[in-house]
Structure formats: structure tokens, C-alpha cells
Amino acid sequence: MSNFDQDDQIRRSPPQQPYQANSAILYAPKNALEQTVGVLQGAGRVETCCFWYGRDLPGGCGRVEAVVVPRQRGTWGNYDVTGEAMAAVSAATRAKRWVALAQVHSHPGDWIEHSRYDDARAISRGVLSVVFPRYGHWTGPWPHQAGIHEFQINYWHLLSIADAARRVVLEGAGTVSFLDLR
């Protein structure tokens, strides 16, 4: 089976219940976004991913302190990170006591919704999932044209622009580490 031979790997059913906004915020320095877009664009015409790691804050909030790029295999329509590659990510982030806060990946076209494949490959239901269109050739402003997803009520919900802007807040300052494990 090639990457998108089966429609059930792409489109998924709509949620059975609506997204319930919450007060948790993920704070991300602008340079984390810039590094991320650079990684996605730098991969060329294949899907690729990276992870935002950092610190948990009270109330379910978090602050991004690192962009982590795992060893992966990308094709035009998906990416794959092995268990061994995830173990390397864990080893690289453990000493800093960082936790996964978001997974980020690109899609080939303008579609920023999760696919069934994306649902199945999520590193955790406890992180946000960010999808950038056109292999990271994103034109913003934040969070326009980016898909911010949150797992709740047994579904990866694509947040509205208003909910996404409240859920992931860009900060001007901040030092972000860059860990390229490819």
C-alpha cells in the first residue's frame, strides 16, 4: 500500500462532540516557531516533524524551551519516527527534565486537519499537535493557516483560530535550544 492509497488513512469522521476550550496555554518563543518552520522547509518536498519540549507550568500550561528533530523517514505524504528514534529523543531531553509539549509536522498541500495516520502516530494525547501546510512554507500570521489540534473527548480537535491563539501564545523573547538528532 502506498502512502495515500486508502482513503481511510486520510480523511476522518467529524468529532462526535464539540471542542471544549480550556485555560491551559502553551507559551512558545517566536524563535521556536522560526526554527520549526526552517526544519520543515529544509526537508524539501517530504513531510517531516519535530517536537517542542520544555517545562510544565501550573494549570496545564507549558513553556517551550527546545525544538527537537528526531531521526525520521519522510515521504511526500507522511513521516515515520521509529521507537528507537523516540528513545534517542527521550535520552537527549531527560537531563534537562524537559517534557514533550507539542508535536509539529508538515503536510504537502493546504490541508491542515489531522489524518487518521496522524491520529495513530501522535507521540502522546497529552501534547498539542501542530500542522503546517505546504511542507512548512507557511505565511502566517500566527496561528492563521496553521492547524493547532488538541486531543479531548477521544478526538484530535482542530482548533478555531481564536481558540488556537489562546491555546498557543507566541512570546517575543526567549532562548530555545535546538536538538537535531537526525
C-alpha positions as CSV (number, residue, x, y, z in Angstrom):
1,M,0.0,0.0,0.0
2,S,1.5,3.4,-0.9
3,N,1.2,6.3,1.5
4,F,-2.3,7.5,0.4
5,D,-3.8,4.6,-1.5
6,Q,-6.5,4.1,1.1
7,D,-8.9,7.0,1.8
8,D,-9.4,5.7,5.4
9,Q,-5.8,6.8,6.1
10,I,-6.5,10.4,5.1
11,R,-10.0,11.7,5.9
12,R,-11.6,11.0,9.2
13,S,-15.1,11.4,10.6
14,P,-16.0,14.7,12.3
15,P,-16.0,14.8,16.1
16,Q,-19.0,13.5,17.9
17,Q,-18.8,16.3,20.5
18,P,-17.5,19.9,20.1
19,Y,-14.2,21.1,21.4
20,Q,-14.3,22.4,24.9
21,A,-12.0,25.4,25.4
22,N,-9.8,25.3,28.5
23,S,-7.5,27.8,30.2
24,A,-4.2,25.9,29.5
25,I,-1.7,27.9,27.5
26,L,1.4,26.8,25.7
27,Y,4.0,29.7,25.6
28,A,6.3,29.5,22.6
29,P,9.1,32.0,21.9
30,K,9.0,33.3,18.3
31,N,12.4,31.8,17.6
32,A,10.9,28.3,18.3
33,L,8.4,28.9,15.6
34,E,11.2,30.2,13.3
35,Q,13.4,27.2,13.9
36,T,10.5,24.8,13.4
37,V,9.5,26.4,10.1
38,G,13.1,26.2,9.0
39,V,13.3,22.5,9.8
40,L,10.0,21.8,7.9
41,Q,11.1,23.8,4.8
42,G,14.6,22.4,4.9
43,A,13.3,18.9,4.4
44,G,12.2,19.7,0.9
45,R,9.1,18.1,-0.6
46,V,8.6,15.5,2.1
47,E,6.6,15.6,5.3
48,T,8.8,16.0,8.3
49,C,8.3,16.5,12.0
50,C,9.9,18.0,15.1
51,F,8.8,18.3,18.7
52,W,8.5,21.1,21.1
53,Y,9.9,20.2,24.5
54,G,10.1,22.3,27.7
55,R,8.6,22.8,31.1
56,D,5.2,22.1,32.5
57,L,3.7,25.1,34.3
58,P,0.8,25.2,36.7
59,G,-2.7,24.8,35.3
60,G,-1.8,22.5,32.4
61,C,0.3,25.2,30.9
62,G,3.8,24.8,29.4
63,R,6.7,26.8,28.1
64,V,8.7,25.7,25.0
65,E,12.4,25.5,25.7
66,A,13.6,23.3,22.8
67,V,12.9,22.3,19.3
68,V,13.9,18.6,18.9
69,V,14.2,17.0,15.5
70,P,14.2,13.2,15.6
71,R,15.7,10.8,13.2
72,Q,12.9,10.0,10.8
73,R,11.8,8.9,7.3
74,G,9.7,11.3,5.3
75,T,7.8,10.8,2.1
76,W,5.6,13.2,0.1
77,G,2.6,12.2,2.3
78,N,3.8,11.1,5.7
79,Y,6.7,10.8,8.1
80,D,7.7,7.9,10.4
81,V,9.7,8.1,13.6
82,T,10.8,4.7,15.0
83,G,10.7,3.7,18.6
84,E,14.5,3.7,18.6
85,A,14.5,7.3,17.4
86,M,12.0,8.3,20.1
87,A,14.2,6.6,22.7
88,A,17.1,8.9,21.5
89,V,14.8,11.9,21.9
90,S,14.0,10.8,25.4
91,A,17.6,10.4,26.3
92,A,18.5,13.8,24.8
93,T,15.8,15.6,26.8
94,R,15.9,13.7,30.1
95,A,18.9,15.5,31.6
96,K,17.1,18.9,31.2
97,R,13.9,17.4,32.6
98,W,12.0,18.6,29.6
99,V,8.7,17.1,28.7
100,A,7.0,16.9,25.3
101,L,4.6,19.8,24.8
102,A,3.8,19.6,21.1
103,Q,4.4,17.5,18.1
104,V,4.8,19.5,14.9
105,H,4.7,18.3,11.3
106,S,4.1,19.4,7.7
107,H,1.5,18.4,5.1
108,P,2.1,18.7,1.3
109,G,-0.9,20.9,0.5
110,D,-3.1,23.5,2.2
111,W,-4.9,20.8,4.3
112,I,-4.1,21.3,8.0
113,E,-6.5,18.8,9.5
114,H,-5.2,15.6,11.1
115,S,-5.5,12.4,9.1
116,R,-6.2,9.0,10.6
117,Y,-2.5,8.4,10.0
118,D,-1.6,11.5,12.1
119,D,-4.0,10.4,14.9
120,A,-2.4,6.9,15.0
121,R,1.2,8.4,15.0
122,A,0.8,11.0,17.7
123,I,3.5,10.8,20.3
124,S,1.1,11.5,23.1
125,R,-2.5,12.5,23.6
126,G,-1.3,14.9,26.3
127,V,0.5,17.2,23.9
128,L,-0.7,19.6,21.2
129,S,-0.3,18.7,17.6
130,V,0.6,21.5,15.1
131,V,0.3,21.0,11.3
132,F,1.9,23.4,8.8
133,P,0.8,23.4,5.2
134,R,2.9,23.2,2.0
135,Y,5.9,21.5,3.7
136,G,6.3,24.3,6.1
137,H,6.1,27.2,3.6
138,W,3.7,28.9,5.9
139,T,2.9,32.6,5.6
140,G,1.2,33.3,8.9
141,P,0.4,35.5,10.9
142,W,0.2,33.1,13.8
143,P,-1.9,31.0,14.1
144,H,-3.6,31.6,10.7
145,Q,-3.1,28.8,8.1
146,A,-1.6,26.5,10.8
147,G,-3.6,23.7,12.3
148,I,-3.5,23.5,16.1
149,H,-5.0,20.3,17.4
150,E,-5.8,19.2,20.9
151,F,-6.9,15.8,22.0
152,Q,-10.0,15.7,24.1
153,I,-13.3,13.7,24.1
154,N,-11.5,10.9,22.3
155,Y,-10.7,13.1,19.2
156,W,-8.0,15.3,17.9
157,H,-9.9,18.6,17.5
158,L,-8.7,21.2,15.0
159,L,-9.0,24.5,17.0
160,S,-10.6,27.6,15.6
161,I,-8.2,30.5,15.0
162,A,-9.5,32.2,18.2
163,D,-9.0,29.0,20.3
164,A,-5.6,28.4,18.8
165,A,-4.5,31.9,19.5
166,R,-5.5,31.5,23.2
167,R,-4.0,28.0,23.4
168,V,-0.6,28.7,21.9
169,V,0.8,32.1,22.7
170,L,3.9,33.4,20.9
171,E,6.4,35.3,23.0
172,G,8.9,37.7,21.6
173,A,11.8,36.8,23.8
174,G,13.2,33.5,24.9
175,T,16.1,31.2,24.3
176,V,15.3,28.0,22.6
177,S,17.7,25.1,22.3
178,F,17.8,23.2,19.0
179,L,18.5,19.5,19.1
180,D,18.9,17.9,15.7
181,L,19.1,14.1,16.2
182,R,18.9,13.2,12.5
